[in-house]
Amino acid sequence: MARARLTLDTRKKSKNSDGFYPIVIRIFHRKPRMIRMDTNTSICGWDSINMELKKSANANRDLDCDKVNVELYDKLHAAKSIINELGDTIDNIGVDILIENIKKTWDNSLDSELKKNLSNPLTINEWSKVLISRKLKEEEPGTAKWYKDSISAITKFNEGQPLKFFELTVTFLKEFESEHKAKGNSNNTISSYLRGVRAIYNSAIKEDKYIPEKNPFLFYKIPTTRRTKKKALPKENFATIRELDYPVGSNLFHTKNYLLSMFNCRGMNLIDLAKLKVRDIKQGRIFYGRSKTDDPLSVKITKELRSILDYYTVGKEPNDFIFPIGYDGSVATFKKYRSDRRLVNKLCKIIAKDANLNVPLTSYYVRHSWATIAKNMGISTEIISEGLGHHTLRTTEIYLKSFDNEVLDDANELIVA
């Protein structure tokens, strides 16, 4: 009867340059033959009794021993199954034919999903176009642009060639990171690109467009984004901004009002301010949905905010935008909003200079400032989490929305007064 066993080929001629020997499946059928595996180890690294790699061996420190041992066992099991299934028929064939059929069995069962993926013509680039198209239909141009920029970055790194899913490996990701760091790009930039790629990659898996043998994002750590410092203004700086006098109706006049309105609205983002319509003002509050998370929020209108709103809402209908920067959230007007946002941030720098702030002020400073002022004034972290502006805004809003409006209103009044 034919036999199969996993063993280490310790013949002198089999020893490689590192001093390791190949693991083989030794087949004996009338005469011995060896089928060489892809793994090498030292004599001390092989457990001949259990026919497996030793995890504790120094020679195996770079190997995923559990994974390799499973693969070796599967191949041995397949070989033994062939021998058992052949039964007495095995007497009619030679050892070389037996080995040939064992290898065919391996090839047919060898990760059929992997073979399927290798022949899958779909590239990450092509799948990204599907997702980008969806986001545009869903009126999420910001996310669509993020996906597009992310794919452009990895395609450029791949010498302009589309990338197949199986080509996206841990090594590829590490080299991408290294290349961008060498160019002086920040962790924040690199992280943004790779998080976009990861979203696209995982989407293909969820929709059964690709089944990975090994998801690289489970083994590769995307660079940690660093907290951006010096993006918060002290409370007295807002008092200085309030005192600035610009011609009524001028771009600087509007930008100053945007900053103060966002500050009074608990650090509202510019895009959310741009989407506000007259109908969002109800019962002395402003109701809106965050563009980033679509969470419904509301804020009590403070005395200063009421004064600003009175100027902008005169003679307007419920469906009219409150502010001149009005943006309906559609793909068609996203380009205009981005242009308006650039202008606002450019004017913010002029305001900063006029107020002697000595910072590269942007509209985003307001959100960080509100959080920092709250923290410095002793507002509890349960009301305004330390993550606001320092980690993810989504986490902050999860903290915020768990409290009654009355608590938030009192905290807001204290901060912006």
PAMAR-283390 format. One record per residue (C-alpha): residue number from 1; chain; y, x, z. Coordinates in Angstrom, 2 decimals, padded with zeros to 5 digits. Each point is the difference from the previous one (the first is absolute). Example, Ala and Ser with C-alpha at 12.3 -4.5 7.8 and 13.67 -1.06 7.14 Angstrom:
# residues 2
resi 1	chain A	north -004.50	east 012.30	up 007.80
resi 2	chain A	north 003.44	east 001.37	up -000.66
***
This chain:
# residues 417
resi 1	chain A	north 000.00	east 000.00	up 000.00
resi 2	chain A	north 003.47	east 001.26	up -000.90
resi 3	chain A	north 002.35	east 000.87	up 002.81
resi 4	chain A	north 003.79	east 000.40	up 000.38
resi 5	chain A	north 001.94	east 001.76	up 002.73
resi 6	chain A	north 003.56	east 001.18	up 000.64
resi 7	chain A	north 000.18	east 003.70	up 000.73
resi 8	chain A	north 002.15	east 003.10	up -000.29
resi 9	chain A	north -000.75	east 002.35	up -002.88
resi 10	chain A	north 000.15	east 003.29	up 001.88
resi 11	chain A	north -001.23	east 002.16	up -002.83
resi 12	chain A	north 002.07	east 003.15	up -000.38
resi 13	chain A	north 000.97	east -000.82	up -003.57
resi 14	chain A	north 001.35	east -003.42	up 001.10
resi 15	chain A	north 002.50	east 001.47	up 002.47
resi 16	chain A	north 003.62	east -000.44	up -001.15
resi 17	chain A	north 002.99	east 002.31	up 000.47
resi 18	chain A	north 000.86	east -001.63	up 003.35
resi 19	chain A	north -003.47	east 000.72	up 001.32
resi 20	chain A	north -001.03	east -003.66	up -000.16
resi 21	chain A	north -003.11	east -001.59	up -001.46
resi 22	chain A	north -000.33	east -003.23	up -002.01
resi 23	chain A	north -001.58	east -003.13	up 001.42
resi 24	chain A	north -002.80	east -001.20	up -002.28
resi 25	chain A	north -002.55	east -002.77	up -000.25
resi 26	chain A	north -003.36	east 001.71	up -000.28
resi 27	chain A	north -002.44	east -002.00	up -002.09
resi 28	chain A	north -003.69	east 000.87	up 000.09
resi 29	chain A	north -002.19	east -001.62	up -002.63
resi 30	chain A	north -002.80	east 002.31	up -001.03
resi 31	chain A	north 002.58	east 002.75	up 000.13
resi 32	chain A	north 003.34	east 000.38	up 001.80
resi 33	chain A	north 003.43	east -000.61	up -001.46
resi 34	chain A	north 003.50	east -000.08	up 001.54
resi 35	chain A	north 002.88	east -002.30	up -000.84
resi 36	chain A	north 003.22	east 001.69	up 001.05
resi 37	chain A	north 002.64	east -002.04	up 001.86
resi 38	chain A	north 003.75	east 000.64	up -000.09
resi 39	chain A	north 000.27	east 001.21	up 003.61
resi 40	chain A	north -000.49	east 003.51	up 001.40
resi 41	chain A	north -000.28	east 001.13	up 003.60
resi 42	chain A	north -001.26	east 002.80	up 002.18
resi 43	chain A	north -003.44	east 000.22	up 001.55
resi 44	chain A	north 001.59	east -000.83	up 003.36
resi 45	chain A	north 001.79	east -002.97	up -001.58
resi 46	chain A	north -003.19	east -001.77	up -001.05
resi 47	chain A	north -002.20	east -002.14	up 002.25
resi 48	chain A	north -003.40	east 000.40	up -001.62
resi 49	chain A	north -001.72	east -002.47	up 002.33
resi 50	chain A	north 002.38	east -002.90	up -000.62
resi 51	chain A	north 000.80	east 001.19	up -003.51
resi 52	chain A	north 003.76	east -000.17	up 000.42
resi 53	chain A	north 003.15	east 002.06	up 000.45
resi 54	chain A	north 000.96	east 001.02	up 003.52
resi 55	chain A	north 003.44	east -001.31	up 000.88
resi 56	chain A	north 000.57	east 002.73	up 002.56
resi 57	chain A	north -000.69	east 002.88	up -002.40
resi 58	chain A	north 002.95	east 002.17	up -000.94
resi 59	chain A	north -001.24	east 000.13	up -003.60
resi 60	chain A	north 000.49	east -003.78	up -000.27
resi 61	chain A	north 003.49	east -000.24	up 001.48
resi 62	chain A	north 001.54	east -000.96	up -003.36
resi 63	chain A	north -002.67	east -002.59	up -000.81
resi 64	chain A	north -000.17	east -003.70	up 000.80
resi 65	chain A	north -003.50	east 000.40	up 001.44
resi 66	chain A	north -000.60	east -003.71	up 000.58
resi 67	chain A	north 000.86	east -000.85	up -003.59
resi 68	chain A	north -002.02	east 002.88	up -001.47
resi 69	chain A	north -003.02	east -000.81	up 002.16
resi 70	chain A	north 000.06	east -003.62	up -001.14
resi 71	chain A	north 000.17	east 001.09	up -003.65
resi 72	chain A	north -002.87	east 002.44	up 000.49
resi 73	chain A	north -002.11	east -002.63	up 001.73
resi 74	chain A	north 000.70	east -002.55	up -002.74
resi 75	chain A	north -001.15	east 002.43	up -002.66
resi 76	chain A	north -003.11	east 000.94	up 001.93
resi 77	chain A	north -000.77	east -003.67	up 000.60
resi 78	chain A	north 000.41	east -000.76	up -003.71
resi 79	chain A	north -002.37	east 002.85	up -000.88
resi 80	chain A	north -002.64	east -001.20	up 002.48
resi 81	chain A	north 000.40	east -003.57	up -001.25
resi 82	chain A	north -000.74	east 001.11	up -003.57
resi 83	chain A	north -003.11	east 001.82	up 001.19
resi 84	chain A	north -001.20	east -003.05	up 001.95
resi 85	chain A	north 000.74	east -002.43	up -002.81
resi 86	chain A	north -001.90	east 002.08	up -002.53
resi 87	chain A	north -003.10	east -000.11	up 002.16
resi 88	chain A	north -003.11	east 001.19	up -001.87
resi 89	chain A	north 002.04	east 000.18	up -003.22
resi 90	chain A	north 001.54	east 003.21	up 001.30
resi 91	chain A	north -003.30	east 001.77	up -000.76
resi 92	chain A	north 000.70	east -000.48	up -003.70
resi 93	chain A	north 003.33	east 001.84	up -000.01
resi 94	chain A	north 001.05	east 003.54	up 000.75
resi 95	chain A	north 002.50	east 001.18	up 002.59
resi 96	chain A	north 002.73	east 000.55	up -002.61
resi 97	chain A	north -000.25	east -003.63	up -001.22
resi 98	chain A	north 000.05	east -001.14	up 003.62
resi 99	chain A	north 003.19	east 001.95	up 000.70
resi 100	chain A	north 001.60	east -001.30	up -003.19
resi 101	chain A	north -000.62	east -003.60	up 001.11
resi 102	chain A	north 001.26	east 000.71	up 003.51
resi 103	chain A	north 003.25	east 001.34	up -001.46
resi 104	chain A	north 000.29	east -003.06	up -002.25
resi 105	chain A	north -000.35	east -002.21	up 003.06
resi 106	chain A	north 002.76	east 001.96	up 001.70
resi 107	chain A	north 002.21	east -000.28	up -003.04
resi 108	chain A	north -000.52	east -003.74	up -000.32
resi 109	chain A	north 000.59	east -000.71	up 003.68
resi 110	chain A	north 002.44	east 002.82	up 000.62
resi 111	chain A	north 003.10	east -001.84	up 000.95
resi 112	chain A	north -000.01	east -002.46	up -002.84
resi 113	chain A	north 003.47	east -001.01	up 001.22
resi 114	chain A	north 001.17	east 003.58	up -000.39
resi 115	chain A	north -001.41	east 000.18	up -003.52
resi 116	chain A	north 001.66	east -003.32	up -000.71
resi 117	chain A	north 003.33	east 001.32	up 001.28
resi 118	chain A	north -000.22	east 003.22	up -001.98
resi 119	chain A	north -000.40	east -002.04	up -003.17
resi 120	chain A	north 002.68	east -002.50	up 001.09
resi 121	chain A	north 002.89	east 000.41	up -002.48
resi 122	chain A	north 002.53	east -001.61	up 002.36
resi 123	chain A	north 002.60	east 002.47	up 001.23
resi 124	chain A	north 002.22	east -000.23	up 003.06
resi 125	chain A	north 002.93	east -000.13	up -002.40
resi 126	chain A	north -001.38	east -003.08	up -001.77
resi 127	chain A	north -000.80	east -001.79	up 003.24
resi 128	chain A	north 003.47	east 000.76	up 001.33
resi 129	chain A	north 001.48	east -001.83	up -003.00
resi 130	chain A	north -001.95	east -003.10	up 001.02
resi 131	chain A	north 001.36	east 000.19	up 003.54
resi 132	chain A	north 003.54	east 000.76	up -001.14
resi 133	chain A	north -000.12	east -003.03	up -002.31
resi 134	chain A	north -001.15	east -002.17	up 002.90
resi 135	chain A	north 002.77	east 001.21	up 002.26
resi 136	chain A	north 002.59	east -000.70	up -002.67
resi 137	chain A	north -001.35	east -003.53	up -000.43
resi 138	chain A	north 000.10	east -000.44	up 003.78
resi 139	chain A	north 003.64	east 001.10	up -000.04
resi 140	chain A	north -000.70	east 003.19	up 001.94
resi 141	chain A	north 001.73	east 002.58	up -002.20
resi 142	chain A	north 000.39	east 002.45	up 002.87
resi 143	chain A	north -003.76	east 000.28	up 000.49
resi 144	chain A	north -000.50	east 000.15	up -003.76
resi 145	chain A	north 002.38	east 002.95	up -000.20
resi 146	chain A	north -001.78	east 001.72	up 002.91
resi 147	chain A	north -003.33	east -000.27	up -001.82
resi 148	chain A	north 001.55	east 001.23	up -003.23
resi 149	chain A	north 001.66	east 003.01	up 001.64
resi 150	chain A	north -003.21	east 000.89	up 001.84
resi 151	chain A	north -002.13	east -000.08	up -003.15
resi 152	chain A	north 002.62	east 001.95	up -001.95
resi 153	chain A	north -000.10	east 002.72	up 002.65
resi 154	chain A	north -003.79	east 000.50	up -000.08
resi 155	chain A	north -000.10	east -000.29	up -003.80
resi 156	chain A	north 002.61	east 002.73	up -000.29
resi 157	chain A	north -002.05	east 002.16	up 002.37
resi 158	chain A	north -003.07	east -000.71	up -002.16
resi 159	chain A	north 001.83	east 001.59	up -002.94
resi 160	chain A	north 001.00	east -003.36	up -001.40
resi 161	chain A	north -003.57	east -001.25	up -000.35
resi 162	chain A	north -001.24	east -003.36	up 001.35
resi 163	chain A	north -002.23	east 000.38	up 003.04
resi 164	chain A	north -003.43	east -001.60	up 000.29
resi 165	chain A	north -000.91	east -001.33	up 003.42
resi 166	chain A	north -002.78	east 002.52	up 000.62
resi 167	chain A	north 002.44	east 002.82	up -000.75
resi 168	chain A	north 002.11	east -000.92	up 003.01
resi 169	chain A	north -001.63	east 002.25	up 002.58
resi 170	chain A	north 001.00	east 001.52	up 003.32
resi 171	chain A	north 000.59	east 003.28	up -001.82
resi 172	chain A	north 002.28	east -001.71	up -002.53
resi 173	chain A	north 002.03	east -001.60	up 002.80
resi 174	chain A	north 000.31	east 003.26	up 001.93
resi 175	chain A	north 001.14	east 001.87	up -003.10
resi 176	chain A	north 002.49	east -002.76	up -000.79
resi 177	chain A	north 001.41	east 000.30	up 003.51
resi 178	chain A	north 000.14	east 003.79	up -000.23
resi 179	chain A	north 001.77	east -000.11	up -003.37
resi 180	chain A	north 002.71	east -002.35	up 001.27
resi 181	chain A	north 000.52	east 001.97	up 003.19
resi 182	chain A	north 000.44	east 003.13	up -002.12
resi 183	chain A	north 002.73	east -001.85	up -001.89
resi 184	chain A	north 001.76	east -000.72	up 003.28
resi 185	chain A	north -000.78	east -003.72	up 000.11
resi 186	chain A	north -000.07	east -001.53	up 003.47
resi 187	chain A	north -003.01	east -001.54	up 001.71
resi 188	chain A	north 001.71	east -003.37	up -000.34
resi 189	chain A	north 000.12	east 000.31	up -003.80
resi 190	chain A	north -003.59	east 001.24	up -000.29
resi 191	chain A	north -001.21	east -002.70	up 002.39
resi 192	chain A	north 001.75	east -002.72	up -001.98
resi 193	chain A	north -001.71	east 001.07	up -003.24
resi 194	chain A	north -003.43	east 000.29	up 001.57
resi 195	chain A	north 000.23	east -003.27	up 001.92
resi 196	chain A	north 000.80	east -001.69	up -003.32
resi 197	chain A	north -003.00	east 001.63	up -001.66
resi 198	chain A	north -002.21	east -000.97	up 002.94
resi 199	chain A	north 001.10	east -003.63	up -000.27
resi 200	chain A	north -000.90	east -000.04	up -003.70
resi 201	chain A	north -003.31	east 001.80	up 000.58
resi 202	chain A	north -001.08	east -002.31	up 002.82
resi 203	chain A	north 001.01	east -003.04	up -002.01
resi 204	chain A	north -002.43	east 001.03	up -002.76
resi 205	chain A	north -002.78	east 000.29	up 002.60
resi 206	chain A	north 000.78	east -003.41	up 001.50
resi 207	chain A	north -000.08	east -001.63	up -003.42
resi 208	chain A	north -003.26	east 001.73	up -000.99
resi 209	chain A	north 001.62	east 001.97	up -002.79
resi 210	chain A	north -001.30	east 003.20	up 001.52
resi 211	chain A	north -002.65	east 000.82	up 002.61
resi 212	chain A	north 000.59	east 003.51	up 001.37
resi 213	chain A	north -002.73	east 002.38	up 000.99
resi 214	chain A	north 002.53	east 001.38	up 002.48
resi 215	chain A	north 003.44	east -001.45	up 000.62
resi 216	chain A	north 002.25	east 003.09	up 000.22
resi 217	chain A	north 002.53	east -001.80	up 002.16
resi 218	chain A	north -002.60	east -000.25	up 002.78
resi 219	chain A	north -000.19	east 003.80	up 000.15
resi 220	chain A	north 003.53	east 001.03	up -001.03
resi 221	chain A	north 002.93	east -000.56	up 002.35
resi 222	chain A	north 003.24	east -000.94	up -001.69
resi 223	chain A	north 002.86	east 002.15	up 001.37
resi 224	chain A	north 001.63	east -001.56	up 003.02
resi 225	chain A	north 003.52	east -001.21	up -000.63
resi 226	chain A	north 002.49	east 001.58	up 002.30
resi 227	chain A	north 002.51	east -001.93	up 001.97
resi 228	chain A	north 003.32	east 000.15	up -001.75
resi 229	chain A	north 002.61	east 001.18	up 002.46
resi 230	chain A	north 003.77	east -000.34	up 000.02
resi 231	chain A	north -000.04	east -003.41	up -001.66
resi 232	chain A	north 001.45	east -001.93	up 002.89
resi 233	chain A	north 003.64	east -000.56	up 000.87
resi 234	chain A	north 001.18	east -000.40	up 003.60
resi 235	chain A	north 001.56	east -003.31	up 000.93
resi 236	chain A	north 003.54	east 001.38	up -000.04
resi 237	chain A	north -000.35	east 000.93	up -003.69
resi 238	chain A	north -000.33	east -003.67	up -000.88
resi 239	chain A	north 003.21	east -000.66	up 001.88
resi 240	chain A	north 001.63	east 002.65	up -002.22
resi 241	chain A	north -001.39	east -001.61	up -003.15
resi 242	chain A	north 001.39	east -003.37	up 001.15
resi 243	chain A	north 003.49	east 001.51	up 000.11
resi 244	chain A	north -000.08	east 001.22	up -003.61
resi 245	chain A	north 002.35	east -001.99	up -002.22
resi 246	chain A	north -000.86	east -000.42	up -003.68
resi 247	chain A	north 001.60	east -002.28	up -002.60
resi 248	chain A	north -001.50	east -003.49	up 000.26
resi 249	chain A	north -002.56	east -000.56	up -002.77
resi 250	chain A	north -000.43	east 003.69	up -000.79
resi 251	chain A	north -003.46	east 001.61	up -000.15
resi 252	chain A	north 000.74	east 001.96	up 003.18
resi 253	chain A	north 001.07	east -003.21	up 001.72
resi 254	chain A	north -003.32	east -001.65	up -000.92
resi 255	chain A	north -002.08	east 003.04	up 000.95
resi 256	chain A	north 001.64	east 000.19	up 003.41
resi 257	chain A	north -000.86	east -003.69	up 000.53
resi 258	chain A	north -003.60	east 000.61	up -001.12
resi 259	chain A	north -000.40	east 002.71	up 002.63
resi 260	chain A	north 001.47	east -002.10	up 002.79
resi 261	chain A	north -001.99	east -003.08	up -001.04
resi 262	chain A	north -003.29	east 001.92	up 000.00
resi 263	chain A	north 000.86	east 001.48	up 003.38
resi 264	chain A	north 000.68	east -003.47	up 001.42
resi 265	chain A	north -003.29	east -001.22	up -001.47
resi 266	chain A	north -002.17	east 002.38	up 002.04
resi 267	chain A	north 000.04	east 002.74	up -002.61
resi 268	chain A	north -000.84	east -002.21	up -002.97
resi 269	chain A	north -000.93	east 001.87	up -003.18
resi 270	chain A	north 002.44	east -000.06	up -002.90
resi 271	chain A	north -002.49	east -001.77	up -002.28
resi 272	chain A	north -000.35	east -002.83	up 002.51
resi 273	chain A	north 003.77	east -000.24	up 000.34
resi 274	chain A	north 000.30	east -000.18	up -003.80
resi 275	chain A	north -002.45	east -002.92	up -000.14
resi 276	chain A	north 001.86	east -002.13	up 002.56
resi 277	chain A	north 001.26	east -003.33	up -001.26
resi 278	chain A	north 002.37	east -002.49	up 001.59
resi 279	chain A	north -002.93	east -002.34	up 000.70
resi 280	chain A	north -001.51	east 002.69	up 002.29
resi 281	chain A	north 002.76	east -000.71	up 002.54
resi 282	chain A	north -001.19	east -002.75	up 002.32
resi 283	chain A	north 000.85	east -001.03	up 003.55
resi 284	chain A	north 002.01	east 003.13	up 000.70
resi 285	chain A	north -002.80	east 002.29	up -001.22
resi 286	chain A	north -001.04	east 001.84	up -003.15
resi 287	chain A	north -003.59	east -000.62	up -001.09
resi 288	chain A	north -001.66	east 002.36	up -002.47
resi 289	chain A	north -003.31	east 001.56	up -001.00
resi 290	chain A	north -000.36	east 003.76	up 000.07
resi 291	chain A	north -000.56	east 001.36	up -003.50
resi 292	chain A	north -002.32	east 002.69	up 001.33
resi 293	chain A	north -002.39	east -002.24	up 001.92
resi 294	chain A	north 001.08	east -003.55	up -000.93
resi 295	chain A	north 000.14	east -000.78	up 003.72
resi 296	chain A	north 002.43	east -002.83	up 000.85
resi 297	chain A	north 002.80	east 001.15	up 002.31
resi 298	chain A	north 003.21	east -001.41	up 001.33
resi 299	chain A	north 003.03	east 001.43	up 001.78
resi 300	chain A	north 002.81	east -001.64	up 001.93
resi 301	chain A	north 003.38	east 000.31	up -001.72
resi 302	chain A	north 002.26	east 002.17	up 002.17
resi 303	chain A	north 003.77	east -000.36	up 000.18
resi 304	chain A	north 000.56	east 002.92	up -002.37
resi 305	chain A	north -002.61	east -001.23	up -002.46
resi 306	chain A	north 001.54	east -003.50	up 000.04
resi 307	chain A	north 003.34	east 001.49	up -001.01
resi 308	chain A	north -001.60	east 001.84	up -002.92
resi 309	chain A	north -002.03	east -003.03	up -001.12
resi 310	chain A	north 003.08	east -002.23	up 000.09
resi 311	chain A	north 001.62	east 002.24	up -002.60
resi 312	chain A	north -003.03	east 000.07	up -002.35
resi 313	chain A	north -001.15	east -003.61	up 000.21
resi 314	chain A	north 003.27	east -001.75	up -000.80
resi 315	chain A	north -000.46	east -002.43	up -002.90
resi 316	chain A	north -003.65	east 000.94	up -000.59
resi 317	chain A	north -002.99	east -002.28	up -000.56
resi 318	chain A	north -003.23	east 000.21	up 002.06
resi 319	chain A	north -001.84	east 001.89	up -002.77
resi 320	chain A	north 002.77	east 002.57	up -000.48
resi 321	chain A	north -000.48	east 003.55	up 001.26
resi 322	chain A	north 002.10	east 000.80	up 003.04
resi 323	chain A	north 000.88	east 003.54	up -001.05
resi 324	chain A	north 001.09	east 001.43	up -003.39
resi 325	chain A	north -003.06	east 002.26	up -000.03
resi 326	chain A	north -002.17	east -003.13	up -000.36
resi 327	chain A	north -003.57	east 000.63	up -001.16
resi 328	chain A	north -002.57	east -002.72	up -000.72
resi 329	chain A	north -003.01	east 002.28	up 000.44
resi 330	chain A	north -001.10	east -000.31	up -003.63
resi 331	chain A	north -001.18	east 002.77	up -002.29
resi 332	chain A	north 002.76	east -000.83	up -002.46
resi 333	chain A	north 002.77	east 000.75	up 002.50
resi 334	chain A	north -001.70	east 002.83	up 001.91
resi 335	chain A	north 001.60	east 002.66	up -002.21
resi 336	chain A	north 003.44	east -001.44	up 000.74
resi 337	chain A	north -000.74	east -000.09	up 003.73
resi 338	chain A	north -001.04	east 003.67	up -000.05
resi 339	chain A	north 003.24	east 000.84	up -001.78
resi 340	chain A	north 001.97	east -001.98	up 002.58
resi 341	chain A	north -001.88	east 001.72	up 002.82
resi 342	chain A	north 000.86	east 003.43	up -001.40
resi 343	chain A	north 003.66	east -001.01	up -000.14
resi 344	chain A	north -000.11	east -001.28	up 003.59
resi 345	chain A	north -001.54	east 003.23	up 001.26
resi 346	chain A	north 002.57	east 002.01	up -001.93
resi 347	chain A	north 002.79	east -002.02	up 001.59
resi 348	chain A	north -001.65	east 000.41	up 003.43
resi 349	chain A	north 000.65	east 003.72	up -000.27
resi 350	chain A	north 003.69	east -000.68	up -000.64
resi 351	chain A	north 000.08	east -002.28	up 003.04
resi 352	chain A	north -001.68	east 002.72	up 002.07
resi 353	chain A	north 002.66	east 002.49	up -001.12
resi 354	chain A	north 002.83	east -002.43	up 000.74
resi 355	chain A	north -001.45	east -000.63	up 003.47
resi 356	chain A	north -000.58	east 003.75	up 000.62
resi 357	chain A	north -003.70	east -000.59	up 000.66
resi 358	chain A	north -001.22	east 003.28	up -001.51
resi 359	chain A	north -003.30	east -001.55	up -001.12
resi 360	chain A	north -001.35	east -000.89	up -003.49
resi 361	chain A	north 000.24	east -003.70	up 000.84
resi 362	chain A	north -002.18	east -002.48	up -001.90
resi 363	chain A	north -000.73	east -003.67	up 000.55
resi 364	chain A	north -003.27	east 001.00	up 001.66
resi 365	chain A	north 001.84	east 001.63	up 002.88
resi 366	chain A	north 000.80	east -003.45	up 001.35
resi 367	chain A	north -003.60	east -000.87	up 000.81
resi 368	chain A	north -000.65	east 003.32	up 001.73
resi 369	chain A	north 003.30	east -000.28	up 001.83
resi 370	chain A	north -000.68	east -003.45	up 001.40
resi 371	chain A	north -003.36	east 001.17	up 001.35
resi 372	chain A	north 001.34	east 003.23	up 001.46
resi 373	chain A	north 002.94	east -001.72	up 001.68
resi 374	chain A	north -002.39	east -002.57	up 001.45
resi 375	chain A	north -002.25	east 002.72	up 001.35
resi 376	chain A	north 002.91	east 001.95	up 001.49
resi 377	chain A	north 001.32	east -003.15	up 001.67
resi 378	chain A	north -003.32	east -000.58	up 001.75
resi 379	chain A	north -001.24	east -002.91	up -002.11
resi 380	chain A	north -003.72	east -000.18	up 000.71
resi 381	chain A	north -002.44	east 001.39	up -002.52
resi 382	chain A	north -001.73	east -003.37	up 000.04
resi 383	chain A	north 003.12	east -001.53	up -001.59
resi 384	chain A	north 000.97	east 002.80	up -002.33
resi 385	chain A	north -002.92	east 002.35	up -000.51
resi 386	chain A	north 000.49	east 003.71	up -000.18
resi 387	chain A	north -001.60	east -000.19	up -003.43
resi 388	chain A	north 003.10	east -001.62	up -001.53
resi 389	chain A	north 001.18	east 002.59	up -002.45
resi 390	chain A	north -002.37	east 002.60	up 001.37
resi 391	chain A	north -003.40	east -001.25	up -001.09
resi 392	chain A	north -000.57	east -003.12	up -002.09
resi 393	chain A	north 002.44	east -002.86	up -000.24
resi 394	chain A	north -002.93	east -002.42	up -000.19
resi 395	chain A	north -001.12	east 001.00	up 003.49
resi 396	chain A	north 003.52	east -000.52	up 001.25
resi 397	chain A	north 000.22	east -003.51	up -001.39
resi 398	chain A	north -003.40	east -000.83	up 001.54
resi 399	chain A	north 001.50	east 000.97	up 003.36
resi 400	chain A	north 003.22	east -001.90	up -000.65
resi 401	chain A	north -001.46	east -003.28	up -001.20
resi 402	chain A	north -002.11	east -000.38	up 003.15
resi 403	chain A	north 003.08	east -000.73	up 002.08
resi 404	chain A	north 002.05	east -003.18	up 000.27
resi 405	chain A	north 003.22	east -000.11	up -001.98
resi 406	chain A	north 001.96	east -000.33	up 003.24
resi 407	chain A	north -001.21	east 003.41	up 001.18
resi 408	chain A	north 000.79	east 001.59	up -003.36
resi 409	chain A	north 003.38	east -001.70	up -000.14
resi 410	chain A	north 000.99	east 001.33	up 003.41
resi 411	chain A	north -001.10	east 003.51	up -000.96
resi 412	chain A	north 001.86	east -000.23	up -003.31
resi 413	chain A	north 003.19	east -001.22	up 001.62
resi 414	chain A	north -000.16	east 002.94	up 002.42
resi 415	chain A	north -000.54	east 002.52	up -002.79
resi 416	chain A	north 002.62	east -001.12	up -002.52
resi 417	chain A	north 002.72	east -001.05	up 002.48
***
